[in-house]
Amino acid sequence: MLSQGPPGVPTIIGWQDGGKGSIIVSWTEGFHRGYDQIIHFQTSSDSLSWTEQLAHTVFANDQNDYPLLRNTTIAGLTDTQFKLRLFSSNTWGISHMSVVWNISMKGILRG
């Protein structure tokens, strides 16, 4: 049965350097409420202005093993230090923002 409302918050599990200005983010989606959802990956250098790097669609019928650990590559990054957050959206609205991770291509600081 479908439950009206926005999806749950996605969770960043970790990341690794993907080389050449990219990172591979490990994450899980929040509860889908029976609807397809879009996971939005955003970065910021100052926590004031956020740039969407990519959006990944997760289909409700693909979420039988919820939560499923997923890996997504974000490419074309020009900064070696930045903040990363996720949120999800569906036809009913958007989730809260995930915990913000401070990424350093030379290591990681979680904040």
N, C-alpha and C positions, 0 to 999 in steps of 0.2 A: 504494500500500500504506500502511496506517495504521501509525503509530509510536506506541506507548503512551507517555504522559508528558505533563507540563504544556506549555502553549504557550510560545513564546519571548517575550522582553520587548518590549512596544510602545515606540516611540520618539517623543518629542515633537519635532517639526520646528520649530515656531514658534507664535506666537499673534498675534492682533490684537484690539483693543478692539471689541466688538460693540455698544457703546452701552447705556445704561440697565441697568447692572449685569450685563453679559454679556461673555464673551470667545469668540472663535472659535479653537479649537485645531486646528492642522494636525499630523497624526500618521500613523504607519504601524504596522501590527500586527506582532507577532513571528511566527515560523513556527508554523503551525496544527497540524502533525502529522496532518492529515487530518480534524480534528474542528472543529465549530463552537466559537467562543470568545466570551467576554464581555470587553470592555475596560472597566475600572473607572477612572473619573476621580475623583480625590480631592484635596481642598484642606485646608490647615492654616494656622493663624496662628502656631503655635509649634513645629512639627515633632514634637510629642508626641502630639497628638490629631488624627486625620484623619477628615474627613467625606466620604462618597461623595456626589458631586454628581449623577452619572448613570452608567448602565451601557449600553454600546452592543454589541449582538450583531453579530458578523461570522460569516457562514455560510461553512463550508469550501468549498462549491461557488462562492462569490463571490470566492474568493481566487486565481483563475487567474493574475492579473497581479501576484502577490506580489512585492515589497511595494507596495501601492497607497496613494498619498497620499490621506488622507481629512481631512475638515474636520467638526468637531462643535462646536456652540454650547453653552456652559454658561451658563445664565441664572440670575437670582435671586441673584447675588453681592452681598453687603452690604459686604464689606471692599474697600478700594482697594489693599491690599497683602496678599499671601498666597503660600503655596507650593502648587505643583501637581505631582502625580505620577500615573502610570498603572501599572496592572498588568493582566494578563489571566488568565482562568481557563477551564478546560474540564473535562470529566468526570474527568480524571486528576489535576487539581490546579491550582495557581496558579504564575504566572511569578515571577521576581524583580521588584522594583520598578524603574521607569524612573529616569533621572536626575531629580532634583528641580529644578524651575524656580522661581525667585523672581519673582513677577509683581507689577508695580506698574502700576496703570491709567494712570499718568502716564509710563510707560516700563518698561523691563524690565532686570532684573538676573539673570544666570544664575549659579547657584551649585551 
